[in-house]
Amino acid sequence: MHAVIRTYSGKGAKELTTLLKQHKAEIEKLFHSIEGFVSYTAADTDSGSVTMTVCKTKAGTDESVAKAREWLAKNGTSLGLGAPAITEGSVAMHMT
């Protein structure tokens, strides 16, 4: 499995999770369309927010980054977010 973490800070970053919750059904459909999708999480941080996607392959997490970017370009322009810092790697342990 492969994971990607997108860290948002700066303008609009604290409001991102509110926007995501308002569009939960749409986002679920978006990520469930990715082949090998395992999980998606969004969390508030002291300086903004983070999202994490786990997929069975790196191709899946690459697709998730592209879909997240496209979705935010369409739905999150009012937040004025900058590009997220992206951290990714192989999953060493995953529990549900």
Contacts in CASP RR format, 6 or more apart in sequence:
PFRMAT RR
TARGET T0000
AUTHOR 0000-0000-0000
METHOD contacts of the structure
MODEL  1
MHAVIRTYSGKGAKELTTLLKQHKAEIEKLFHSIEGFVSYTAADTDSGSV
TMTVCKTKAGTDESVAKAREWLAKNGTSLGLGAPAITEGSVAMHMT
1 38 0 8 1.000
1 54 0 8 1.000
1 55 0 8 1.000
1 56 0 8 1.000
1 57 0 8 1.000
1 90 0 8 1.000
1 91 0 8 1.000
1 94 0 8 1.000
2 54 0 8 1.000
2 55 0 8 1.000
2 56 0 8 1.000
2 57 0 8 1.000
2 58 0 8 1.000
2 60 0 8 1.000
2 61 0 8 1.000
2 88 0 8 1.000
2 89 0 8 1.000
2 90 0 8 1.000
2 91 0 8 1.000
3 52 0 8 1.000
3 53 0 8 1.000
3 54 0 8 1.000
3 55 0 8 1.000
3 61 0 8 1.000
3 88 0 8 1.000
3 89 0 8 1.000
3 90 0 8 1.000
3 91 0 8 1.000
4 52 0 8 1.000
4 53 0 8 1.000
4 61 0 8 1.000
4 62 0 8 1.000
4 64 0 8 1.000
4 65 0 8 1.000
4 86 0 8 1.000
4 87 0 8 1.000
4 88 0 8 1.000
4 89 0 8 1.000
5 50 0 8 1.000
5 51 0 8 1.000
5 52 0 8 1.000
5 86 0 8 1.000
5 87 0 8 1.000
5 88 0 8 1.000
6 50 0 8 1.000
6 51 0 8 1.000
6 52 0 8 1.000
6 65 0 8 1.000
6 68 0 8 1.000
6 84 0 8 1.000
6 85 0 8 1.000
6 86 0 8 1.000
7 45 0 8 1.000
7 49 0 8 1.000
7 50 0 8 1.000
7 84 0 8 1.000
7 85 0 8 1.000
7 86 0 8 1.000
7 87 0 8 1.000
8 16 0 8 1.000
8 48 0 8 1.000
8 49 0 8 1.000
8 50 0 8 1.000
8 51 0 8 1.000
8 81 0 8 1.000
8 82 0 8 1.000
8 84 0 8 1.000
9 45 0 8 1.000
9 47 0 8 1.000
9 48 0 8 1.000
9 85 0 8 1.000
10 47 0 8 1.000
10 48 0 8 1.000
10 81 0 8 1.000
10 82 0 8 1.000
11 79 0 8 1.000
11 80 0 8 1.000
11 81 0 8 1.000
11 82 0 8 1.000
12 48 0 8 1.000
12 79 0 8 1.000
12 80 0 8 1.000
12 81 0 8 1.000
13 47 0 8 1.000
13 48 0 8 1.000
13 49 0 8 1.000
13 79 0 8 1.000
13 81 0 8 1.000
14 44 0 8 1.000
14 48 0 8 1.000
14 49 0 8 1.000
15 79 0 8 1.000
16 42 0 8 1.000
16 48 0 8 1.000
16 49 0 8 1.000
16 79 0 8 1.000
16 81 0 8 1.000
17 42 0 8 1.000
17 43 0 8 1.000
17 44 0 8 1.000
17 49 0 8 1.000
19 75 0 8 1.000
19 76 0 8 1.000
19 79 0 8 1.000
20 27 0 8 1.000
20 42 0 8 1.000
20 51 0 8 1.000
23 75 0 8 1.000
27 40 0 8 1.000
27 71 0 8 1.000
28 40 0 8 1.000
30 67 0 8 1.000
30 71 0 8 1.000
31 37 0 8 1.000
31 40 0 8 1.000
31 53 0 8 1.000
31 64 0 8 1.000
31 67 0 8 1.000
33 67 0 8 1.000
34 55 0 8 1.000
34 60 0 8 1.000
34 63 0 8 1.000
34 64 0 8 1.000
34 67 0 8 1.000
35 59 0 8 1.000
35 60 0 8 1.000
35 63 0 8 1.000
36 55 0 8 1.000
36 56 0 8 1.000
36 57 0 8 1.000
36 60 0 8 1.000
37 53 0 8 1.000
37 55 0 8 1.000
37 56 0 8 1.000
37 60 0 8 1.000
37 64 0 8 1.000
38 54 0 8 1.000
38 55 0 8 1.000
38 56 0 8 1.000
38 94 0 8 1.000
39 52 0 8 1.000
39 53 0 8 1.000
39 54 0 8 1.000
39 94 0 8 1.000
39 96 0 8 1.000
40 51 0 8 1.000
40 52 0 8 1.000
40 53 0 8 1.000
40 54 0 8 1.000
40 64 0 8 1.000
41 51 0 8 1.000
41 52 0 8 1.000
42 49 0 8 1.000
42 50 0 8 1.000
42 51 0 8 1.000
43 49 0 8 1.000
43 50 0 8 1.000
43 51 0 8 1.000
43 52 0 8 1.000
51 68 0 8 1.000
51 84 0 8 1.000
53 61 0 8 1.000
53 64 0 8 1.000
53 65 0 8 1.000
53 68 0 8 1.000
54 61 0 8 1.000
54 91 0 8 1.000
54 94 0 8 1.000
55 61 0 8 1.000
55 63 0 8 1.000
55 64 0 8 1.000
58 88 0 8 1.000
58 89 0 8 1.000
61 88 0 8 1.000
65 86 0 8 1.000
72 79 0 8 1.000
72 81 0 8 1.000
END
